[in-house]
Amino acid sequence: QLQLVESGGGLVEPGGSLRLSCAASGFTLDYHAIGWFRQAPGKEREGVSCISSSGTITNYEDSVVGRFSVSRDNTKNTIYLQMNSLKPEDTAIYYCAAIQVVSTTACSTRQTWFHYWGQGTQVTVSS
């Protein structure tokens, strides 16, 4: 069964950090571009970041630039989202998604582009 599983969410105080993981089972992520998305209560799901299959191209939504960092470890079949300087407005369910690509530099947060989705992990930023 092909699955993506997110982990690493939790409750953190403003200014704190979390590292989310997105692990794949049933397939390898080597030839997949990955996107991170989030959905806050009462809001639509939005793109946060993406990373190309080569890992050389990354993009970030404006509000997380300089605070979030996406990376991948293909040897562990896992993608990471390091989140620093967290703010209450970062509170959301965070999802990862994957799409098999030919281009090693393809990177997008267009939701309809992705084929596989995880179930999400809750991140709550509150004092």
C-alpha positions in Angstrom: 0.0 0.0 0.0 1.4 3.4 -1.0 1.3 5.8 1.9 2.7 9.1 3.1 2.8 9.5 6.9 3.5 12.9 8.6 4.8 13.1 12.1 6.4 15.6 14.4 3.5 17.9 15.1 2.5 19.1 18.5 2.0 22.0 20.8 4.7 24.6 20.9 5.0 28.1 22.3 5.4 31.1 20.0 9.0 31.4 19.0 9.6 27.7 19.3 10.5 25.1 16.7 9.3 21.9 15.3 10.5 19.5 12.7 7.9 17.7 10.7 8.7 14.5 8.9 7.0 12.9 5.9 7.8 9.3 5.4 6.8 7.2 2.5 5.9 3.5 2.5 5.3 1.3 -0.4 7.3 3.4 -2.8 10.5 5.4 -2.9 10.6 9.2 -3.0 13.7 9.5 -5.1 11.8 10.6 -8.3 9.1 12.5 -6.5 8.6 16.2 -6.0 7.2 16.9 -2.5 4.9 19.7 -1.3 4.0 20.7 2.2 0.5 22.2 2.8 -1.4 23.4 5.8 -5.0 24.0 6.7 -6.0 26.3 9.5 -9.4 26.1 11.2 -12.0 27.7 9.0 -9.6 28.3 6.2 -8.8 26.6 2.9 -5.7 24.4 2.6 -2.7 26.4 1.3 0.7 25.6 0.0 3.7 26.1 2.3 6.7 24.8 0.6 7.9 22.4 -2.1 11.1 20.6 -2.9 12.2 19.1 -6.2 13.2 15.4 -6.5 16.8 16.4 -6.8 16.5 18.6 -3.7 18.1 21.5 -5.5 15.0 23.5 -5.9 12.8 24.7 -3.0 10.1 27.3 -2.7 8.3 28.8 0.2 5.1 30.7 0.8 5.8 34.3 1.7 4.8 34.1 5.3 7.3 31.3 6.1 10.3 32.6 4.2 13.3 32.7 6.5 11.5 30.6 9.2 10.8 27.3 7.5 13.2 25.0 5.7 12.4 21.9 3.6 14.9 19.1 3.0 15.0 15.5 2.0 16.9 12.4 2.9 16.3 9.9 0.2 18.3 7.2 2.1 15.6 7.4 4.7 12.8 7.9 2.2 11.8 10.9 4.3 11.2 14.6 3.7 11.5 17.2 6.5 10.0 20.6 7.2 12.0 22.5 9.8 9.9 25.2 11.3 11.5 27.9 13.4 10.2 31.1 15.0 6.7 29.7 15.1 3.8 32.0 15.3 0.2 31.4 16.4 -0.9 31.9 12.8 1.1 28.8 11.9 -1.4 26.7 13.8 -2.8 24.3 11.3 -2.9 20.7 10.2 0.2 20.1 8.0 0.1 17.7 5.1 2.8 16.4 2.7 2.1 15.4 -0.8 4.1 13.7 -3.5 4.1 13.4 -7.3 6.4 11.4 -9.5 8.2 13.6 -11.9 10.6 13.4 -14.9 12.1 16.8 -14.3 14.5 16.8 -11.3 13.9 20.5 -10.8 10.1 20.6 -10.9 8.6 22.1 -7.7 5.1 23.4 -7.1 2.5 24.0 -4.4 -0.3 23.6 -6.9 -2.5 21.1 -5.0 -4.0 19.5 -8.1 -0.5 18.5 -9.3 0.0 16.0 -6.5 -0.9 12.4 -6.5 -0.2 11.1 -3.0 -1.3 12.8 0.2 -0.6 12.1 3.9 -3.2 12.2 6.6 -1.8 15.3 8.3 -0.2 16.2 11.6 -1.5 18.9 13.9 0.7 21.9 14.8 -0.5 24.2 17.5 1.4 27.4 18.4 0.1 28.8 21.7 1.3 30.1 25.0 
